[in-house]
């Protein structure tokens, strides 16, 4: 039974990893085929993904989920996309990524305050190692740092961490449906901002349409469902550490697909990030999060592994 629980934790970690790997792959796709209008890109990415998930779940918000969807849409998608766009205009990518690499530690703090999850010392050490590794991979140190850009990056980081923790706390409803509501709310929030800042939507050629199809279906719809599923079954700090696969994927795909050369410093940083993930995420054998709960997908119920194991033991 202990081995089964440990294996279940690993499975949920692999499911969660879909999200940062998919998000990391968008760097190559964006540079190769997508237009420069970042806000319209966020709208085109979020709204269709939300519609797809809504069509799958066939459930509308009810009761408190009307305002909860709006709050989570601001924190996790719409507001986050807008802030990241502003950060990209003010900070070099290496500086911005280094700031955002603090996500595991911030998520641990949000998990402690909102969810009552006490982070372990190894997880804290892994998060610190992740910051060092990402800095080595992406931060050259010679670029000027804009103070407002750093403030906006920290705001995006803290806001999304709070949003992820709240999504976990409120996550007793259908996973696919709640993800759809967040994406729709976030996309609708960014839409007027995109019109004001960037004007009319960009013209899309066949390559851009194919790129957006991948980003919408894989890197948004599938990725966010996987991410929120991980948050329901794993501690927030563990999910945050897995999120460090985002910059790792971007760097590796940049080398493999785009032919970007990796320096020795980048390879060292990559090794440190992976070591930090391995160090910080190691659970005790048989340990499952206290807040694992029933996961509803459409009309089907999937019982948590612990409950399944208990029923098997009774039989």
C-alpha positions in Angstrom: 0.0 0.0 0.0 2.8 2.4 0.8 4.5 1.6 -2.5 1.2 2.3 -4.3 0.8 5.7 -2.7 4.4 6.6 -3.5 3.8 5.5 -7.1 0.6 7.7 -7.2 2.6 10.7 -6.1 5.0 10.1 -8.9 2.2 9.8 -11.4 0.7 13.1 -10.3 4.2 14.7 -10.6 4.4 13.5 -14.2 1.0 14.8 -15.0 1.9 18.2 -13.5 5.2 18.3 -15.5 3.1 18.4 -18.7 2.3 22.1 -17.9 5.8 23.6 -17.5 7.2 21.5 -20.4 4.4 22.7 -22.6 4.8 26.3 -21.5 8.6 26.1 -22.1 8.0 24.9 -25.6 5.9 28.0 -26.4 9.1 30.1 -26.5 10.3 28.4 -29.6 6.9 28.4 -31.2 6.4 32.1 -30.4 9.7 33.2 -31.8 9.2 31.1 -34.9 5.7 31.7 -36.1 3.5 33.8 -33.8 3.0 37.6 -34.3 4.5 40.2 -32.0 1.2 41.4 -30.5 1.6 39.8 -27.0 -1.8 40.9 -25.6 -3.7 39.6 -28.6 -1.6 36.5 -28.4 -2.9 36.0 -24.8 -6.5 36.5 -25.9 -6.2 34.1 -28.9 -4.6 31.6 -26.6 -6.9 31.9 -23.6 -10.4 32.3 -25.1 -10.4 29.3 -27.5 -8.8 27.1 -24.8 -11.6 28.1 -22.4 -14.2 27.4 -25.0 -12.7 23.9 -25.7 -12.7 23.0 -22.1 -16.2 24.4 -21.6 -17.4 22.2 -24.4 -15.9 19.2 -22.8 -17.2 19.9 -19.3 -20.6 21.3 -20.4 -20.9 23.1 -17.1 -21.5 26.8 -16.4 -20.4 28.5 -13.2 -22.8 28.3 -10.4 -23.2 30.1 -7.1 -19.9 31.4 -5.7 -18.0 30.2 -8.8 -19.2 33.2 -10.8 -17.0 35.6 -8.7 -14.4 32.9 -8.0 -13.8 32.4 -11.7 -13.4 36.2 -12.2 -10.8 36.3 -9.3 -8.9 33.3 -10.5 -9.1 34.6 -14.1 -7.4 37.8 -13.0 -4.7 36.1 -10.9 -3.9 33.0 -13.0 -4.5 34.0 -16.6 -5.7 37.5 -17.7 -3.9 39.7 -15.2 -0.9 37.4 -15.2 -0.6 37.5 -19.0 -0.9 41.3 -19.0 1.7 41.7 -16.3 4.1 39.3 -18.0 3.7 41.3 -21.2 4.6 44.5 -19.4 7.6 42.8 -17.8 8.8 41.6 -21.2 8.8 45.2 -22.4 10.9 46.4 -19.4 13.2 43.6 -18.4 15.7 41.4 -20.3 14.4 37.8 -20.5 17.2 36.5 -18.3 16.4 39.0 -15.5 12.6 38.3 -15.8 13.1 34.5 -15.7 15.4 34.8 -12.7 12.8 36.8 -10.8 10.1 34.3 -11.8 12.3 31.4 -10.7 11.4 32.3 -7.2 7.9 30.9 -7.9 8.5 27.7 -5.9 9.4 29.6 -2.7 6.5 32.1 -3.2 4.1 29.1 -3.8 5.3 27.5 -0.6 4.6 30.7 1.2 1.1 30.9 -0.3 0.5 27.3 0.5 1.5 27.8 4.1 -0.8 30.9 4.6 -3.8 29.8 2.5 -3.7 26.0 2.6 -1.8 25.4 5.9 0.9 23.3 4.1 4.1 23.5 5.9 7.1 23.4 3.5 9.9 21.0 4.3 13.5 22.1 4.5 14.5 20.1 1.4 11.8 21.8 -0.6 13.1 25.3 0.5 16.6 24.2 -0.4 15.4 23.0 -3.8 13.6 26.3 -4.5 16.8 28.3 -3.6 18.8 26.0 -5.9 16.3 26.6 -8.7 16.8 30.4 -8.5 20.6 30.0 -8.7 20.3 27.6 -11.6 18.0 29.8 -13.6 20.2 32.8 -13.0 23.2 30.9 -14.3 21.3 29.7 -17.4 19.7 33.0 -18.4 21.0 36.0 -16.5 24.1 37.5 -18.1 24.4 40.2 -15.4 25.4 43.0 -17.8 21.9 44.2 -18.6 20.4 47.2 -17.0 17.6 46.3 -14.5 14.4 48.4 -14.6 13.0 48.8 -11.1 9.4 49.0 -12.2 9.9 45.9 -14.3 11.1 44.0 -11.3 8.0 45.2 -9.3 5.7 44.1 -12.1 7.4 40.7 -12.2 7.1 40.2 -8.5 3.4 41.3 -8.7 2.8 38.7 -11.4 4.7 36.1 -9.3 2.8 36.7 -6.1 -0.6 37.1 -7.7 -0.3 33.8 -9.6 0.9 32.0 -6.4 -2.1 33.3 -4.5 -4.3 32.3 -7.4 -3.0 28.8 -7.6 -3.4 28.4 -3.8 -7.0 29.7 -4.0 -7.7 27.4 -6.9 -6.6 24.5 -4.8 -8.7 25.7 -1.8 -11.8 26.1 -4.0 -11.1 23.1 -6.1 -14.0 20.8 -5.0 -15.8 21.4 -8.3 -15.2 20.0 -11.7 -11.5 20.4 -12.7 -12.0 20.9 -16.4 -15.0 23.2 -15.9 -13.2 25.4 -13.3 -10.2 25.7 -15.6 -12.4 26.7 -18.5 -14.1 29.4 -16.5 -10.7 30.8 -15.4 -9.4 30.9 -19.0 -12.6 32.5 -20.3 -12.6 35.1 -17.6 -8.9 35.9 -18.1 -9.3 36.1 -21.9 -12.2 38.4 -21.6 -10.3 40.6 -19.2 -7.3 41.0 -21.6 -9.5 41.6 -24.6 -10.3 45.3 -24.1 -6.7 45.9 -23.0 -5.5 44.3 -26.2 -7.8 46.5 -28.3 -6.7 49.7 -26.5 -2.9 48.9 -26.5 -2.5 47.0 -29.8 -5.5 47.9 -31.9 -7.0 45.5 -34.3 -6.1 41.8 -34.0 -3.1 40.7 -36.1 -3.5 38.9 -39.5 -2.5 35.3 -39.2 -0.9 33.2 -41.9 -1.1 29.4 -42.0 2.0 29.0 -39.9 0.7 31.3 -37.2 -2.7 29.5 -37.2 -0.9 26.2 -36.7 1.3 27.7 -33.9 -1.8 29.1 -32.1 -3.5 25.8 -32.5 -0.6 24.1 -30.6 -0.4 26.9 -28.0 -4.2 26.9 -27.4 -4.8 23.1 -27.2 -1.5 21.8 -25.7 0.2 24.7 -24.0 -3.0 26.2 -22.5 -6.0 23.9 -22.3 -4.1 20.7 -21.6 -1.3 22.4 -19.6 -3.6 24.3 -17.2 -5.7 21.2 -16.5 -2.5 19.3 -15.7 -1.2 22.1 -13.6 -4.4 22.5 -11.5 -4.7 18.7 -11.2 -1.2 18.7 -9.7 -2.2 21.4 -7.3 -5.1 19.3 -6.1 -2.9 16.2 -5.4 0.5 17.6 -4.5 1.8 20.3 -2.1 2.0 23.8 -3.6 5.8 23.8 -3.1 6.3 20.6 -5.0 4.2 21.9 -7.9 6.3 25.1 -7.9 9.5 23.1 -8.1 8.2 21.1 -11.0 7.4 24.5 -12.6 11.1 25.1 -13.0 11.0 22.7 -15.9 9.6 25.7 -17.8 12.9 27.6 -18.3 14.8 24.3 -18.6 12.5 23.2 -21.5 12.9 26.6 -23.2 16.7 26.4 -23.0 16.9 22.8 -24.2 14.5 23.3 -27.1 16.3 26.5 -28.1 19.5 24.4 -28.4 17.9 21.4 -30.1 15.3 23.1 -32.4 16.7 26.6 -32.9 20.4 25.6 -32.9 21.3 27.9 -30.0 24.6 27.0 -28.5 24.7 26.2 -24.8 27.6 27.6 -22.8 29.3 25.8 -19.9 27.6 28.2 -17.5 24.2 27.4 -18.9 24.8 23.7 -18.6 25.9 24.1 -15.0 22.7 26.1 -14.3 20.6 23.5 -16.0 22.2 20.8 -13.8 21.6 22.9 -10.7 17.9 23.4 -11.5 17.3 19.7 -12.1 19.2 18.9 -8.9 17.0 21.4 -7.0 13.8 19.8 -8.4 15.1 16.4 -7.4 16.2 17.6 -4.0 13.0 19.5 -3.1 10.3 17.2 -4.4 11.4 14.0 -2.7 8.4 12.9 -0.6 8.5 10.5 2.3 7.7 7.0 1.1 3.9 6.6 1.1 3.2 10.2 1.8 0.2 11.8 0.0 -1.0 15.4 0.5 -3.6 15.9 3.2 -5.9 17.8 0.8 -6.2 15.1 -1.9 -9.9 15.0 -2.7 -12.3 13.7 -5.2 -11.5 14.8 -8.7 -14.5 15.3 -11.0 -14.1 15.2 -14.7 -17.4 15.8 -16.5 -20.0 13.4 -15.1 -17.4 10.9 -13.9 -15.9 10.7 -10.5 -12.3 9.7 -10.0 -11.6 8.8 -6.3 -8.3 9.7 -4.8 -5.8 6.9 -4.7 -5.8 6.7 -0.9 -9.6 6.1 -1.0 -9.2 3.5 -3.7 -6.6 1.7 -1.7 -8.7 1.6 1.4 -11.6 0.1 -0.5 -9.3 -2.5 -1.9 -8.1 -3.3 1.6 -11.6 -3.7 2.9 -12.5 -6.1 0.0 
